[in-house]
Amino acid sequence: MNPAAEWPEKITSEEQLDELLTRPSPSLIEIMGRMAGHITVLGIGGKMGVTLGMLAVRAICEARAHRRIIGVSRFSDPAARQKLHTCGVETIPCDLLDQDAVADLPRTENVIFMAGRKFGTESGEALTWAMNTAVPANVAQHFRDSRIVAFSTGCVYPIVPSTGGCTEQTKPAPVGEYAQSCLGRERVFQYYSAANATPVCLFRLNYSIDLRYGVLHDIATKVWHNKPVDVTAGHFNCIWQGDANTVALRCLEHCASPAAVLNVTGPETLSTREVAEAFGRIMDRPARFTGKESDMAYLSNSAKATRLFGEPTVSVDQMIAWNAHWVMAGGRSLGKPTHFEVTDGNY
């Protein structure tokens, strides 16, 4: 993977950001060269999907392989579809809740499932459950002969103290309807993986870091605007989005039946207070705090992923520096808070 020396001190444009997020590692290029079959990315229009599609295309091009990347989404943002089309992703608009529409999708040997609903759960529980359980059923049946990497979340685990985090062997204990529906998504994929011998990997991610969204973006924005940082969740994990997307594509070689489970995040347990104070030092303003600080949070142990794929290429210090300069320079925000401070399950 790219040595730290190659990373710039600052990221000054979205074009530069996207180039870094979609820069393929040598290991990914090798896998894209030898792996059989085409790849479909379902839910590609979301926060991570566009850069995952671009990353896959770049890796395939550098491997000089002949492989299609098909991106499926409702594409509520036409600019996302245009960006994917420009880079070489074949785009298909589709409502994955529509069984007939899903049945018309081309079947490919490899599937990355990124569709799901989180924001607005508290006032739209029925739609959240439909998106997070009915959609997986449609997809698992249609792509029964594919390898499927299904994005999930560390929120299926219980809230735990900052003493190492939950491993893949920790029994799920989701808090609130969003997290319960995410476990429902996993159970649907587990059922069809066993019933149809479909190789699946449940990709339990928390939290992915872009500069336009993410827990570091949320904390940096509050510090910069002199707003208090909520320390109710006193600790968190995170990983650079480019690293997370790389691992997702590499997981296509680690799917199994019964479904495999993998925690994907950085190896560190980070203190919310200490990260805010680090932003304060860079921004030359004091970090302020609110909430009753707790040692309990959603925390995952990513030792298994580190053994399989190595350490992330972007360090926490680098992510903090990039986010600080991005926010200070007025870089674009997607306006999609992570709600990392929420521990009662109400999003």
VOSE-274298 format. One line per field, with one value per residue: x negated, y, z of N, C-alpha, C, CB in turn. Coordinates in steps of 0.02 Angstrom, whole numbers. Glycine has a CB too. Example, Ala and Ser with C-alpha at 12.3 -4.5 7.8 and 13.67 -1.06 7.14 Angstrom:
BEGIN
nu c(-660; -642)
nv c(-284; -112)
nw c(390; 354)
cau c(-615; -684)
cav c(-225; -53)
caw c(390; 357)
cu c(-660; -645)
cv c(-165; 2)
cw c(390; 394)
cbu c(-565; -704)
cbv c(-224; -30)
cbw c(452; 286)
# end
This chain:
BEGIN
nu c(-42; -12; -149; -163; -234; -195; -77; 9; -17; 94; 265; 340; 445; 597; 573; 440; 458; 546; 460; 362; 441; 476; 365; 284; 215; 65; 95; 234; 243; 181; 273; 388; 341; 329; 450; 602; 738; 869; 918; 1048; 1109; 1217; 1324; 1237; 1241; 1227; 1140; 1014; 1012; 989; 852; 802; 839; 763; 635; 629; 634; 515; 420; 442; 411; 273; 231; 247; 356; 505; 650; 813; 887; 1032; 1146; 1278; 1419; 1544; 1509; 1533; 1458; 1407; 1278; 1190; 1214; 1168; 1033; 989; 1019; 932; 808; 809; 897; 1036; 1199; 1354; 1515; 1618; 1746; 1722; 1815; 1913; 1962; 1976; 1900; 1773; 1759; 1733; 1603; 1435; 1349; 1204; 1041; 989; 1036; 1057; 1140; 1215; 1326; 1451; 1535; 1521; 1525; 1655; 1725; 1797; 1918; 1968; 1986; 2042; 2004; 1866; 1849; 1897; 1804; 1688; 1710; 1806; 1754; 1624; 1671; 1730; 1615; 1526; 1591; 1595; 1461; 1407; 1309; 1192; 1042; 1055; 1022; 1082; 1123; 1125; 1141; 1052; 1143; 1227; 1176; 1165; 1157; 1003; 866; 712; 608; 543; 643; 779; 766; 777; 837; 917; 1078; 1216; 1309; 1413; 1457; 1603; 1712; 1650; 1522; 1569; 1636; 1526; 1460; 1561; 1546; 1422; 1460; 1549; 1462; 1379; 1469; 1503; 1376; 1346; 1455; 1445; 1313; 1236; 1091; 1048; 996; 1011; 995; 944; 939; 866; 800; 823; 709; 715; 677; 786; 886; 917; 858; 742; 750; 869; 831; 724; 791; 875; 779; 714; 816; 840; 929; 996; 926; 1004; 978; 1039; 1031; 884; 778; 718; 705; 620; 592; 501; 591; 548; 466; 562; 647; 557; 533; 663; 677; 574; 624; 707; 640; 650; 772; 898; 994; 1073; 1110; 970; 899; 839; 755; 727; 624; 518; 367; 356; 425; 507; 508; 643; 636; 496; 470; 546; 476; 355; 393; 421; 294; 232; 318; 307; 394; 498; 562; 728; 847; 989; 1119; 1128; 984; 940; 875; 926; 969; 1000; 891; 769; 665; 536; 440; 439; 463; 349; 249; 280; 270; 177; 114; 211; 184; 185; 152; 220; 178; 147; 274; 341; 268; 293; 436; 448; 387; 468; 596; 565; 534; 655; 706; 817; 963; 1060; 1168; 1217; 1229; 1143; 1198; 1126; 1119; 1234; 1305; 1418; 1489; 1581; 1596)
nv c(-60; 120; 214; 317; 430; 475; 542; 698; 855; 935; 931; 1006; 1017; 946; 865; 824; 758; 652; 586; 536; 455; 356; 292; 150; 13; -89; -222; -229; -204; -318; -417; -379; -408; -548; -602; -686; -641; -513; -360; -304; -161; -125; 4; 106; 243; 307; 380; 317; 237; 293; 325; 198; 130; 204; 175; 36; 33; 100; 11; -103; -54; -27; -155; -204; -281; -359; -316; -287; -152; -129; -13; 10; 100; 212; 336; 472; 583; 659; 702; 613; 497; 538; 562; 431; 369; 439; 393; 262; 168; 65; 117; 83; 130; 89; 35; -49; -104; -149; -297; -347; -258; -283; -414; -396; -354; -374; -527; -550; -616; -564; -463; -309; -255; -111; -44; 33; 103; 236; 371; 469; 367; 370; 430; 359; 216; 102; 109; 103; -28; -98; -62; -114; -249; -309; -273; -338; -471; -476; -454; -557; -671; -650; -641; -765; -851; -781; -706; -614; -464; -391; -239; -191; -142; -87; -59; -164; -230; -240; -94; -52; -48; 46; -54; -130; -172; -248; -413; -520; -629; -584; -581; -515; -372; -270; -98; -8; 32; 57; -8; -136; -167; -173; -286; -372; -364; -429; -557; -597; -608; -707; -813; -840; -865; -987; -1064; -1065; -1091; -978; -882; -766; -612; -526; -362; -272; -113; 31; 189; 260; 374; 517; 679; 757; 712; 616; 554; 623; 738; 789; 820; 910; 1015; 1064; 1108; 1209; 1301; 1343; 1269; 1158; 995; 841; 725; 611; 483; 422; 370; 308; 218; 230; 235; 272; 312; 269; 161; 78; 50; -17; -133; -186; -224; -317; -412; -489; -603; -670; -719; -831; -981; -1053; -876; -767; -657; -493; -369; -201; -72; 58; 14; 78; 134; 278; 429; 536; 662; 688; 689; 800; 899; 890; 940; 1069; 1118; 1123; 1212; 1322; 1360; 1341; 1181; 1143; 1062; 952; 858; 706; 626; 466; 300; 207; 144; 118; 5; -78; -221; -238; -332; -452; -411; -334; -432; -500; -402; -306; -152; 1; 122; 259; 360; 398; 524; 586; 591; 675; 795; 822; 836; 946; 1053; 1052; 1088; 1214; 1282; 1294; 1186; 1078; 1009; 862; 870; 768; 707; 592; 549; 491; 510; 461; 346; 281; 222; 297; 374)
nw c(0; -8; 49; 197; 170; 47; 61; 53; 143; 162; 103; -28; -118; -186; -294; -275; -154; -193; -280; -193; -109; -197; -241; -291; -199; -215; -179; -197; -335; -382; -341; -412; -537; -542; -498; -534; -639; -651; -562; -461; -383; -261; -209; -238; -247; -125; 22; 29; -83; -213; -217; -194; -311; -405; -359; -382; -523; -556; -501; -579; -706; -689; -668; -791; -827; -889; -842; -788; -698; -617; -565; -454; -405; -336; -377; -332; -330; -467; -503; -443; -515; -640; -615; -588; -710; -794; -751; -788; -735; -759; -749; -671; -641; -503; -394; -255; -171; -252; -311; -441; -516; -463; -506; -639; -646; -705; -674; -581; -542; -426; -288; -207; -72; -22; 13; 117; 263; 377; 434; 502; 558; 679; 652; 549; 554; 492; 356; 372; 421; 310; 209; 266; 286; 197; 71; 73; 66; -62; -138; -98; -144; -283; -317; -286; -331; -323; -251; -103; -24; 113; 176; 345; 516; 663; 760; 787; 892; 1074; 1182; 1249; 1372; 1354; 1325; 1228; 1139; 1042; 978; 832; 885; 985; 1053; 965; 1020; 989; 1010; 1006; 864; 738; 748; 777; 659; 575; 621; 584; 444; 431; 477; 378; 265; 318; 327; 190; 141; 203; 158; 18; -6; -30; -41; 81; 157; 304; 333; 454; 491; 568; 612; 451; 371; 280; 213; 200; 277; 428; 589; 633; 555; 607; 741; 719; 654; 755; 850; 776; 756; 882; 959; 1082; 1106; 1112; 1237; 1276; 1221; 1254; 1183; 1023; 866; 707; 527; 379; 233; 106; 141; 201; 92; 9; 85; 82; -54; -62; 22; -55; -84; 32; 67; 129; 162; 295; 323; 332; 457; 483; 572; 532; 550; 619; 712; 834; 991; 1012; 1107; 1130; 1190; 1188; 1050; 1011; 1080; 1012; 887; 930; 961; 834; 770; 847; 951; 1096; 1142; 1180; 1290; 1312; 1393; 1490; 1522; 1469; 1485; 1404; 1243; 1064; 1011; 915; 890; 782; 753; 680; 546; 529; 535; 417; 314; 345; 422; 420; 289; 310; 445; 610; 658; 536; 476; 566; 549; 412; 414; 500; 429; 315; 364; 419; 304; 244; 174; 80; 157; 178; 258; 338; 484; 593; 712; 813; 949; 1003; 1110; 1148; 1049; 976; 831)
cau c(0; -50; -184; -138; -271; -162; -17; -3; -6; 163; 306; 367; 501; 632; 540; 383; 485; 570; 403; 331; 488; 485; 299; 282; 154; 39; 131; 300; 232; 167; 335; 432; 314; 337; 516; 647; 805; 885; 937; 1105; 1112; 1286; 1322; 1175; 1250; 1220; 1081; 953; 1017; 960; 779; 786; 843; 706; 577; 629; 617; 443; 382; 450; 371; 202; 217; 259; 405; 568; 700; 865; 913; 1101; 1169; 1351; 1444; 1598; 1475; 1569; 1410; 1383; 1206; 1156; 1218; 1125; 963; 977; 1019; 872; 748; 812; 945; 1101; 1248; 1423; 1561; 1661; 1772; 1709; 1875; 1956; 1937; 1973; 1842; 1713; 1756; 1708; 1532; 1389; 1317; 1131; 1009; 969; 1083; 1046; 1206; 1205; 1391; 1477; 1562; 1504; 1549; 1727; 1756; 1842; 1984; 1987; 1962; 2064; 1961; 1800; 1851; 1905; 1741; 1635; 1724; 1839; 1707; 1577; 1704; 1734; 1547; 1496; 1622; 1577; 1389; 1393; 1248; 1137; 1009; 1086; 998; 1140; 1106; 1163; 1118; 1035; 1199; 1262; 1146; 1183; 1114; 954; 813; 655; 556; 527; 697; 812; 738; 827; 869; 963; 1149; 1250; 1360; 1426; 1498; 1645; 1738; 1602; 1474; 1606; 1648; 1462; 1452; 1608; 1513; 1373; 1494; 1575; 1406; 1357; 1518; 1497; 1310; 1351; 1505; 1425; 1240; 1208; 1036; 1064; 956; 1044; 942; 965; 897; 876; 838; 784; 689; 704; 672; 850; 930; 882; 853; 690; 779; 918; 795; 686; 838; 896; 724; 701; 871; 847; 986; 972; 924; 1038; 934; 1079; 992; 817; 727; 744; 657; 632; 546; 503; 639; 511; 446; 622; 669; 508; 547; 726; 665; 532; 666; 739; 603; 657; 842; 905; 1060; 1111; 1082; 915; 910; 777; 755; 684; 612; 448; 348; 353; 484; 493; 545; 678; 608; 427; 472; 569; 420; 306; 419; 413; 224; 220; 360; 291; 453; 510; 617; 779; 879; 1055; 1138; 1096; 935; 947; 826; 964; 980; 995; 820; 755; 597; 523; 379; 445; 453; 278; 211; 294; 257; 127; 135; 235; 129; 190; 152; 267; 150; 155; 345; 357; 239; 331; 502; 442; 374; 526; 648; 542; 534; 723; 720; 888; 989; 1121; 1223; 1244; 1193; 1139; 1232; 1084; 1129; 1297; 1295; 1482; 1520; 1629; 1561)
cav c(0; 182; 235; 380; 486; 498; 581; 771; 886; 959; 916; 1073; 1016; 882; 824; 793; 711; 592; 549; 500; 404; 303; 270; 79; -16; -145; -284; -227; -212; -390; -455; -363; -440; -621; -623; -702; -614; -442; -337; -259; -125; -106; 61; 141; 316; 333; 417; 279; 198; 324; 317; 126; 115; 234; 137; -28; 45; 116; -50; -146; -25; -37; -226; -220; -335; -345; -330; -234; -129; -107; 23; 11; 146; 254; 395; 534; 636; 647; 714; 551; 451; 564; 550; 359; 355; 468; 354; 196; 124; 59; 134; 59; 153; 35; 35; -117; -130; -175; -363; -355; -220; -321; -474; -377; -336; -427; -565; -550; -663; -528; -410; -270; -230; -52; -11; 31; 166; 252; 436; 475; 306; 383; 450; 318; 149; 51; 112; 79; -102; -123; -54; -152; -321; -333; -266; -394; -532; -472; -459; -623; -721; -639; -652; -825; -884; -733; -690; -551; -428; -353; -189; -189; -90; -107; -46; -225; -252; -201; -39; -83; -4; 56; -102; -175; -175; -312; -454; -553; -681; -553; -591; -452; -348; -203; -51; 35; 2; 58; -62; -199; -180; -192; -357; -406; -369; -483; -622; -616; -633; -771; -865; -859; -894; -1057; -1099; -1070; -1098; -917; -855; -698; -582; -472; -311; -230; -53; 93; 234; 279; 444; 560; 746; 789; 685; 569; 576; 675; 799; 816; 850; 968; 1069; 1093; 1146; 1268; 1348; 1357; 1233; 1105; 927; 795; 670; 556; 424; 447; 340; 284; 192; 256; 213; 311; 282; 233; 96; 37; 26; -67; -195; -213; -259; -375; -461; -534; -666; -698; -737; -901; -1005; -997; -810; -743; -593; -457; -300; -158; -6; 66; -26; 118; 160; 349; 469; 593; 723; 699; 707; 869; 941; 891; 989; 1135; 1140; 1140; 1268; 1376; 1380; 1290; 1135; 1145; 997; 946; 789; 668; 583; 395; 253; 159; 166; 67; -5; -141; -245; -253; -371; -501; -375; -314; -492; -518; -351; -258; -89; 54; 162; 327; 360; 442; 592; 614; 606; 734; 854; 836; 861; 1013; 1102; 1053; 1128; 1283; 1313; 1298; 1130; 1058; 958; 830; 884; 704; 691; 520; 535; 445; 521; 430; 279; 252; 191; 341; 415)
caw c(0; -15; 110; 224; 140; -15; 75; 58; 209; 162; 45; -41; -164; -190; -345; -242; -105; -227; -307; -138; -86; -247; -263; -273; -172; -255; -163; -230; -407; -394; -333; -469; -596; -542; -477; -589; -641; -647; -496; -454; -320; -248; -165; -253; -245; -58; 42; 14; -144; -273; -217; -201; -382; -439; -337; -417; -593; -560; -489; -638; -761; -676; -675; -861; -828; -925; -792; -783; -633; -626; -507; -450; -354; -361; -404; -316; -346; -535; -509; -424; -572; -694; -595; -598; -782; -823; -734; -818; -703; -792; -698; -681; -589; -480; -326; -232; -139; -306; -328; -514; -540; -444; -549; -706; -643; -728; -621; -586; -495; -365; -269; -146; -51; 19; 22; 185; 287; 446; 457; 502; 584; 734; 628; 490; 572; 444; 296; 393; 423; 241; 174; 297; 288; 135; 16; 73; 43; -136; -166; -85; -187; -353; -326; -247; -356; -320; -188; -80; 34; 136; 226; 406; 563; 731; 805; 805; 954; 1133; 1202; 1293; 1396; 1308; 1345; 1173; 1090; 1027; 925; 791; 926; 1033; 1034; 951; 1067; 962; 1050; 964; 803; 683; 757; 771; 587; 545; 637; 540; 378; 435; 484; 311; 225; 346; 308; 119; 133; 221; 118; -52; -9; -58; -1; 105; 210; 338; 338; 509; 485; 606; 570; 393; 372; 222; 241; 191; 329; 472; 658; 639; 525; 655; 797; 694; 640; 819; 880; 735; 764; 954; 986; 1126; 1081; 1158; 1257; 1304; 1198; 1268; 1139; 958; 816; 639; 475; 317; 186; 54; 169; 211; 26; -13; 122; 57; -117; -48; 57; -103; -80; 99; 78; 147; 183; 323; 311; 373; 490; 490; 596; 492; 578; 637; 770; 896; 1026; 1017; 1156; 1100; 1220; 1164; 980; 1008; 1102; 957; 838; 959; 954; 764; 752; 893; 990; 1147; 1133; 1233; 1295; 1343; 1405; 1544; 1490; 1487; 1456; 1363; 1174; 1013; 996; 882; 887; 711; 749; 626; 483; 525; 517; 348; 265; 367; 453; 374; 260; 335; 518; 643; 658; 469; 466; 606; 516; 351; 431; 529; 376; 271; 397; 425; 237; 219; 128; 77; 201; 153; 304; 363; 546; 608; 775; 851; 1020; 1024; 1138; 1168; 991; 943; 781)
cu c(-44; -85; -159; -173; -238; -101; -33; 10; 66; 198; 348; 426; 535; 601; 480; 406; 508; 512; 370; 376; 491; 419; 290; 214; 129; 76; 200; 293; 219; 231; 382; 406; 329; 408; 561; 712; 809; 910; 997; 1102; 1183; 1288; 1261; 1181; 1241; 1153; 1016; 953; 983; 885; 760; 788; 783; 641; 572; 608; 542; 400; 384; 408; 297; 183; 223; 304; 467; 625; 750; 878; 981; 1124; 1245; 1372; 1507; 1570; 1517; 1524; 1382; 1308; 1166; 1156; 1171; 1052; 945; 972; 955; 811; 751; 857; 1010; 1155; 1318; 1466; 1609; 1683; 1767; 1766; 1922; 1928; 1929; 1913; 1777; 1704; 1729; 1633; 1488; 1357; 1241; 1103; 995; 1017; 1057; 1113; 1196; 1270; 1414; 1502; 1543; 1538; 1625; 1763; 1809; 1912; 2007; 1965; 1982; 2020; 1890; 1798; 1858; 1838; 1687; 1648; 1757; 1792; 1655; 1608; 1710; 1666; 1518; 1526; 1600; 1504; 1366; 1329; 1187; 1100; 1034; 1049; 1053; 1119; 1153; 1132; 1099; 1090; 1241; 1235; 1175; 1136; 1068; 903; 755; 597; 543; 580; 723; 775; 795; 864; 918; 1035; 1182; 1302; 1379; 1473; 1537; 1662; 1690; 1554; 1508; 1618; 1584; 1445; 1501; 1579; 1462; 1407; 1523; 1519; 1380; 1405; 1507; 1427; 1312; 1398; 1482; 1350; 1207; 1151; 1049; 1011; 995; 992; 962; 917; 916; 808; 794; 771; 675; 688; 738; 902; 887; 873; 798; 714; 828; 883; 758; 732; 861; 840; 713; 754; 887; 910; 961; 976; 956; 993; 973; 1049; 919; 763; 760; 686; 670; 578; 556; 547; 604; 488; 506; 647; 622; 521; 612; 715; 622; 571; 703; 703; 610; 730; 847; 979; 1049; 1072; 1025; 933; 842; 789; 705; 682; 538; 431; 350; 423; 469; 537; 577; 648; 539; 426; 495; 513; 365; 328; 409; 343; 209; 256; 348; 353; 470; 569; 664; 818; 947; 1069; 1100; 1049; 940; 892; 860; 978; 983; 922; 808; 681; 584; 460; 381; 433; 380; 234; 219; 265; 203; 157; 165; 177; 128; 197; 205; 242; 158; 227; 366; 331; 278; 399; 499; 433; 433; 581; 627; 544; 604; 739; 792; 903; 1051; 1181; 1256; 1206; 1195; 1182; 1192; 1095; 1191; 1284; 1361; 1520; 1570; 1593; 1610)
cv c(63; 201; 304; 440; 514; 541; 655; 797; 908; 933; 978; 1074; 948; 836; 788; 742; 646; 551; 507; 442; 345; 279; 197; 57; -72; -210; -286; -236; -285; -431; -442; -395; -514; -644; -635; -662; -538; -425; -291; -227; -98; -51; 104; 217; 347; 364; 382; 249; 227; 313; 243; 106; 142; 196; 71; -19; 59; 53; -97; -120; -37; -110; -249; -280; -312; -365; -272; -217; -99; -75; 32; 56; 179; 318; 458; 595; 623; 657; 652; 502; 473; 552; 476; 342; 380; 424; 283; 146; 124; 69; 110; 88; 97; 48; -36; -146; -163; -242; -373; -317; -255; -382; -459; -358; -392; -462; -565; -596; -631; -470; -376; -238; -173; -16; -16; 100; 175; 315; 441; 414; 320; 402; 410; 246; 96; 50; 88; 3; -131; -119; -101; -227; -347; -328; -321; -460; -533; -485; -529; -677; -713; -657; -714; -860; -838; -737; -621; -525; -380; -304; -193; -136; -120; -95; -108; -253; -214; -142; -65; -32; -2; 11; -153; -183; -245; -348; -485; -607; -651; -561; -524; -436; -277; -162; -6; 4; 4; -1; -130; -217; -199; -264; -398; -415; -426; -551; -645; -643; -699; -828; -887; -886; -969; -1095; -1112; -1081; -1038; -892; -781; -677; -524; -422; -260; -170; 0; 125; 253; 354; 470; 628; 783; 764; 640; 598; 629; 741; 831; 852; 913; 1027; 1103; 1134; 1211; 1322; 1362; 1327; 1175; 1036; 881; 736; 614; 489; 446; 421; 318; 253; 227; 230; 256; 274; 244; 165; 51; 9; -26; -133; -227; -252; -321; -430; -507; -602; -700; -712; -811; -917; -1061; -931; -794; -675; -559; -387; -260; -89; 0; 27; 11; 129; 232; 382; 528; 658; 738; 718; 780; 917; 945; 940; 1060; 1162; 1161; 1204; 1330; 1405; 1324; 1244; 1140; 1080; 1002; 872; 758; 617; 512; 355; 204; 187; 106; 60; -74; -157; -269; -295; -422; -468; -354; -373; -509; -467; -301; -196; -42; 96; 234; 326; 407; 514; 625; 633; 668; 797; 872; 866; 932; 1065; 1107; 1097; 1201; 1320; 1318; 1243; 1106; 1003; 927; 843; 821; 684; 617; 501; 486; 451; 488; 360; 246; 223; 235; 389; 463)
cw c(0; 50; 132; 192; 78; -1; 80; 128; 216; 100; 31; -90; -163; -242; -315; -191; -138; -256; -253; -114; -134; -276; -243; -247; -218; -242; -196; -305; -424; -390; -392; -533; -599; -528; -537; -583; -635; -577; -501; -385; -311; -195; -176; -248; -177; -43; 21; -56; -205; -274; -221; -274; -421; -422; -375; -490; -600; -549; -548; -696; -751; -680; -748; -869; -867; -879; -789; -711; -647; -561; -507; -391; -380; -393; -394; -328; -416; -543; -491; -482; -628; -678; -607; -672; -815; -810; -760; -784; -744; -740; -719; -625; -569; -409; -301; -190; -188; -329; -403; -543; -523; -489; -618; -705; -670; -669; -633; -532; -427; -352; -205; -129; -2; 34; 95; 205; 360; 468; 451; 530; 636; 712; 567; 499; 519; 382; 313; 393; 352; 204; 201; 303; 224; 76; 16; 50; -33; -167; -158; -129; -260; -365; -287; -269; -356; -253; -167; -18; 54; 190; 285; 451; 629; 781; 821; 871; 1013; 1143; 1257; 1319; 1346; 1327; 1289; 1120; 1077; 971; 885; 829; 977; 1009; 1021; 1005; 1046; 1006; 1002; 897; 744; 689; 752; 698; 551; 561; 595; 470; 378; 437; 417; 267; 252; 326; 236; 104; 148; 175; 47; -62; -42; -14; 16; 156; 239; 361; 391; 516; 536; 620; 511; 392; 302; 252; 238; 240; 373; 541; 668; 610; 575; 713; 776; 683; 704; 850; 842; 746; 838; 984; 1029; 1093; 1134; 1174; 1290; 1284; 1203; 1223; 1074; 919; 750; 592; 413; 266; 130; 78; 177; 144; -2; 20; 96; -8; -106; -13; 9; -104; -12; 117; 92; 160; 234; 318; 359; 402; 498; 517; 556; 523; 592; 700; 836; 925; 1042; 1070; 1122; 1125; 1191; 1091; 972; 1028; 1049; 903; 865; 952; 883; 745; 795; 926; 1038; 1127; 1193; 1232; 1328; 1353; 1463; 1514; 1517; 1454; 1409; 1293; 1128; 993; 968; 883; 816; 702; 692; 558; 474; 507; 443; 298; 284; 398; 400; 349; 286; 410; 546; 643; 590; 456; 505; 572; 453; 366; 459; 474; 328; 300; 402; 358; 207; 169; 134; 128; 170; 198; 330; 425; 561; 668; 817; 926; 1047; 1049; 1159; 1109; 954; 897; 748)
cbu c(47; -4; -259; -147; -341; -142; 17; 40; -53; 166; 352; 313; 477; 707; 518; 339; 544; 619; 352; 315; 557; 529; 241; 301; 165; -35; 138; 335; 172; 116; 369; 438; 240; 291; 547; 663; 844; 938; 878; 1172; 1059; 1328; 1325; 1152; 1317; 1233; 1081; 944; 1088; 977; 749; 835; 907; 699; 579; 698; 657; 425; 408; 523; 385; 184; 266; 192; 425; 572; 668; 930; 864; 1148; 1135; 1379; 1390; 1647; 1459; 1593; 1352; 1419; 1186; 1188; 1290; 1137; 952; 1031; 1080; 860; 740; 746; 958; 1109; 1249; 1426; 1601; 1625; 1846; 1646; 1911; 1960; 1984; 2038; 1843; 1717; 1825; 1748; 1512; 1335; 1344; 1102; 945; 897; 1155; 989; 1249; 1158; 1443; 1424; 1638; 1429; 1515; 1751; 1703; 1814; 1984; 1955; 1990; 2137; 1958; 1781; 1909; 1958; 1716; 1621; 1768; 1903; 1672; 1549; 1775; 1759; 1501; 1506; 1698; 1590; 1349; 1451; 1261; 1163; 930; 1161; 930; 1196; 1107; 1165; 1172; 973; 1244; 1256; 1070; 1183; 1156; 917; 788; 633; 577; 510; 674; 886; 691; 795; 817; 946; 1186; 1284; 1334; 1455; 1453; 1610; 1802; 1563; 1440; 1672; 1679; 1406; 1463; 1673; 1479; 1329; 1549; 1608; 1350; 1353; 1590; 1511; 1259; 1375; 1569; 1445; 1221; 1263; 969; 1135; 886; 1087; 929; 968; 902; 916; 863; 820; 627; 769; 618; 875; 991; 815; 839; 626; 816; 962; 746; 649; 898; 919; 660; 698; 933; 847; 1033; 1012; 850; 1106; 880; 1152; 1011; 800; 692; 777; 662; 633; 558; 432; 683; 451; 411; 678; 676; 437; 552; 777; 630; 472; 715; 738; 530; 627; 886; 863; 1102; 1128; 1136; 849; 945; 739; 738; 708; 655; 432; 279; 319; 501; 504; 499; 754; 604; 385; 520; 631; 391; 296; 493; 433; 176; 242; 432; 253; 513; 524; 592; 826; 834; 1110; 1128; 1149; 864; 1017; 790; 1031; 924; 1040; 778; 780; 585; 518; 366; 515; 498; 255; 234; 368; 320; 83; 76; 288; 135; 250; 83; 280; 77; 130; 388; 328; 165; 339; 536; 383; 310; 553; 664; 471; 490; 735; 672; 905; 1006; 1110; 1274; 1240; 1223; 1067; 1303; 1011; 1131; 1348; 1249; 1524; 1554; 1670; 1526)
cbv c(0; 238; 236; 382; 464; 438; 557; 809; 946; 1037; 852; 1116; 1034; 893; 867; 847; 743; 611; 597; 547; 434; 328; 314; 37; -43; -155; -292; -161; -169; -416; -437; -287; -430; -651; -572; -778; -643; -423; -300; -297; -66; -167; 39; 123; 332; 279; 427; 225; 187; 399; 349; 84; 142; 308; 123; -60; 104; 170; -85; -152; 51; -9; -267; -233; -357; -383; -342; -257; -76; -166; 92; -61; 199; 273; 385; 534; 639; 693; 773; 520; 446; 639; 569; 317; 389; 538; 353; 168; 146; -11; 209; -19; 215; -33; 62; -119; -74; -125; -416; -330; -149; -342; -506; -318; -319; -397; -638; -478; -690; -502; -439; -215; -287; -4; -42; 7; 169; 259; 493; 488; 261; 437; 524; 346; 128; 64; 185; 105; -126; -83; 18; -125; -337; -291; -197; -404; -539; -403; -408; -642; -717; -566; -591; -873; -909; -662; -692; -562; -390; -399; -119; -259; -37; -72; 7; -278; -244; -245; 23; -140; -27; 130; -139; -240; -146; -301; -509; -583; -723; -478; -630; -454; -351; -209; -7; 101; 36; 124; -55; -195; -119; -146; -370; -367; -302; -473; -617; -555; -581; -766; -838; -799; -859; -1064; -1059; -1007; -1163; -862; -862; -695; -560; -498; -277; -270; -24; 79; 298; 257; 454; 562; 785; 779; 645; 551; 516; 652; 782; 759; 800; 951; 1042; 1038; 1104; 1249; 1323; 1431; 1207; 1104; 905; 771; 695; 562; 401; 430; 280; 342; 115; 333; 138; 321; 336; 274; 106; 79; 85; -43; -181; -157; -211; -355; -426; -503; -654; -651; -717; -918; -1031; -1011; -758; -738; -601; -454; -297; -155; 6; 139; -53; 185; 118; 383; 492; 589; 716; 637; 660; 879; 915; 821; 975; 1134; 1084; 1083; 1248; 1431; 1397; 1322; 1062; 1206; 949; 981; 749; 634; 611; 369; 215; 141; 215; 83; 6; -140; -302; -188; -407; -534; -313; -283; -552; -524; -314; -239; -55; 98; 163; 365; 380; 418; 591; 565; 546; 728; 842; 772; 815; 1016; 1083; 981; 1100; 1284; 1274; 1364; 1073; 1034; 987; 755; 927; 649; 730; 500; 507; 457; 595; 429; 282; 304; 130; 380; 370)
cbw c(61; -38; 99; 300; 124; -57; 140; 7; 219; 165; 56; -67; -236; -205; -406; -208; -67; -282; -338; -81; -78; -304; -233; -334; -100; -241; -88; -213; -430; -342; -268; -477; -599; -492; -431; -590; -588; -700; -461; -464; -318; -225; -93; -323; -271; -8; 117; 65; -160; -275; -155; -160; -411; -419; -262; -413; -621; -508; -426; -658; -767; -607; -632; -897; -755; -994; -722; -818; -600; -647; -503; -441; -334; -304; -478; -243; -293; -583; -464; -362; -598; -704; -521; -564; -816; -796; -659; -821; -629; -828; -685; -683; -613; -485; -323; -192; -102; -365; -300; -547; -510; -369; -555; -733; -571; -774; -617; -578; -524; -371; -257; -157; -19; -16; -25; 234; 279; 454; 417; 434; 614; 778; 611; 428; 639; 424; 269; 463; 467; 204; 180; 364; 347; 122; 20; 142; 75; -157; -133; -12; -182; -372; -303; -250; -427; -332; -193; -65; 19; 161; 195; 442; 572; 753; 774; 749; 952; 1196; 1227; 1257; 1465; 1306; 1408; 1199; 1025; 1008; 953; 728; 961; 1042; 1090; 882; 1141; 893; 1097; 953; 784; 682; 825; 809; 554; 569; 712; 536; 360; 497; 536; 277; 224; 423; 317; 74; 177; 293; 116; -89; -47; -64; -38; 137; 184; 398; 268; 575; 414; 672; 609; 328; 417; 171; 205; 121; 297; 443; 703; 604; 458; 683; 828; 630; 601; 868; 880; 660; 729; 966; 930; 1190; 1065; 1128; 1305; 1279; 1124; 1337; 1174; 919; 808; 639; 458; 289; 157; 32; 236; 243; -22; 2; 198; 46; -167; -6; 102; -173; -95; 150; 17; 210; 121; 396; 318; 331; 559; 423; 673; 418; 643; 646; 760; 882; 1091; 950; 1213; 1116; 1297; 1176; 942; 1053; 1168; 928; 823; 1032; 976; 718; 756; 856; 943; 1214; 1123; 1224; 1335; 1300; 1343; 1591; 1502; 1465; 1512; 1398; 1150; 951; 1060; 810; 940; 672; 815; 628; 478; 591; 560; 337; 250; 309; 489; 408; 185; 301; 545; 715; 679; 417; 487; 678; 499; 309; 481; 578; 337; 260; 467; 453; 190; 188; 143; 7; 271; 147; 271; 307; 604; 620; 762; 835; 1034; 966; 1198; 1202; 1011; 996; 728)
# end
